Structure formats: C-alpha cells, structure tokens
C-alpha cells in the first residue's frame, strides 16, 4: 500500500471524524457510557467534531491517506496548548452536543474523560517539550497493516522537528497497550475505571522521540 502521511486540512475534518468514529465505535471508553449504538455514534461525532473544531487553531492533526482517503489520524497537543474557554466551545457549536445525546450520560462521560487524561496532562506539565496525543485512530479495515506504527513514527518526527522530545497518551485497551509498548512507549500510570458495573483499564504511557 502506498500510504501518504501529512497534515490535515480544516476542510477535511468531517472525513477525519467519520473515520475516527468507526475506529472508536466498539471501544469500551465510549461503549460503557453510551450502551445504545445509535446514541454512541451521535456522541462520538458530537464530541470529536465539536471538540476538534474548537481545538483546530492550537492542535496539530496528522493523517495517513490511501489514494487520498483518510485511513489514519493523530491529534497532537503541543506544550503551549491551552484548553479553550467555555465561550470558545460554545461558538463552535458545543451546545449541539446536548441536543444529540443524553445530558447526564454526556456529563458523566466528560468527567471520566477528564480524570482519565489527568496523569498525562500532569506529566505534560513537567517539561517544556512534551506533546500530548489526544487521539490516534486507524480505520478498522486497515488496522494491522503497519499504518498506526508508521503514523506514530511520523508524529515523532513531526514533534522532534518542532523542538519536542516526548509524546504522552493514554489508552483503555490491553490490545492497544501491547501495541504502544511495541512502539517504544513505557507505562507510567495504570488504574481501573468503573461505571455501571463495568470496568476498564487505563494506561498512561510516554515515549522519547
């Protein structure tokens, strides 16, 4: 396969979200909080599209493309990244999220998401050259073909060219933690997250680039 790696254009954001939603559809991180498949897909679309639209001026979005089609995406937040204000989220349509999905479930998920990401965000503050990987996805039909591995390598080069020295991220899948370990990441925090009788692991990892 001739995969091309590059930077996402704003006009291709919806395509990137659609691909990432397919990758996350059965992920416990979302499935445990949105058990209904239809609502889960709405939640995935709402959170990623509205969130990434708000982040676009600060974050860096890298893509893997096959014949022009997006088959992989990495969202990177540089050391100087500042969480947008409530107003910035609102002007990018975040209020629509609560029309698309149940308010209580969304608030519960958002609280969990903030807690799950805290070890990485705290670690990111420990140095001026640490980049946070907010999302890394590969379209399900193309998983297991080396695209994710090469996308991480591309992200490492991209970050290093901009003065970065480390990447940090978290995952909630044992399969994924095995993959990240193979890619050179090391675990620095591990815990379990429980909700409605269901539990999932959460591993925070880091890697020098």
C-alpha positions, -999 to +999 in steps of 0.1 A: +000+000+000+012+035-008+003+054+023+010+091+024+015+109+057+007+146+061-012+174+079-050+175+080-067+204+062-096+220+080-120+212+051-112+175+056-121+175+093-155+158+089-139+130+069-114+125+097-142+125+123-162+099+104-131+076+102-123+080+138-159+073+149-157+040+131-125+032+149-139+040+183-174+026+178-169-005+199-142+010+223-152+004+259-142+041+266-174+050+248-195+018+249-195+016+287-211+051+289-233+050+258-246+014+255-271+023+228-252+021+195-272+049+178-266+073+207-229+063+209-223+072+173-240+105+179-218+111+209-187+102+191-195+125+162-205+153+185-175+151+209-149+147+182-163+171+156-172+200+180-141+194+202-116+192+173-132+221+156-126+241+187-090+228+191-081+233+154-062+266+159-039+251+185-037+214+180-019+196+152-037+169+132-017+144+112-032+120+086-024+087+069-040+086+034-045+058+009-054+070-026-064+103-010-088+087+016-080+093+053-073+059+069-054+072+100-054+102+122-033+116+151-044+146+171-014+162+189-014+190+215+019+209+218+034+220+252+018+255+249-017+241+242-043+258+264-077+243+269-103+265+251-127+285+272-164+277+275-171+305+252-148+291+225-165+257+228-199+274+225-191+294+194-180+262+177-214+246+184-207+226+215-243+232+228-255+210+199-238+180+217-266+181+244-293+181+218-278+149+202-272+128+234-285+124+269-272+153+291-265+131+322-246+105+302-226+131+284-217+149+317-207+116+333-185+107+303-168+141+302-160+138+339-145+104+333-126+117+303-110+145+323-100+121+351-086+095+327-064+121+309-052+137+341-020+116+346-009+125+311-017+162+314+001+164+348+031+147+332+030+171+302+034+200+327+066+185+340+086+196+309+086+222+282+090+197+253+062+171+260+034+167+234+001+150+243-015+127+218-052+132+223-063+106+197-047+081+174-070+061+152-068+038+121-098+029+101-108-007+111-104-023+076-068-010+075-057-020+111-029-044+115-011-032+083+015-011+099-003+022+094-006+030+131+031+022+137+042+044+108+018+072+119+034+072+154+069+074+137+057+103+115+043+120+146+076+115+164+095+131+135+069+159+133+072+167+170+110+165+170+112+190+141+093+214+163+115+210+194+096+183+211+113+154+229+085+133+242+050+120+234+024+110+261-010+094+257-034+070+275-053+040+263-080+018+277-074-014+258-050-042+266-046-048+229-036-011+225-012-011+254+006-041+238+008-021+205+022+010+222+047-009+242+059-025+209+062+011+195+086+021+223+062+036+249+065+029+286+037+029+311+040+054+340+005+052+354-022+025+355-056+023+371-091+009+366-122+029+357-156+015+368-191+026+356-225+008+359-208-024+369-184-024+341-146-018+344-119-010+320-082-004+325-064+029+318-028+031+310-008+063+306+023+060+286+053+081+274+079+079+247+110+098+238+113+110+202 
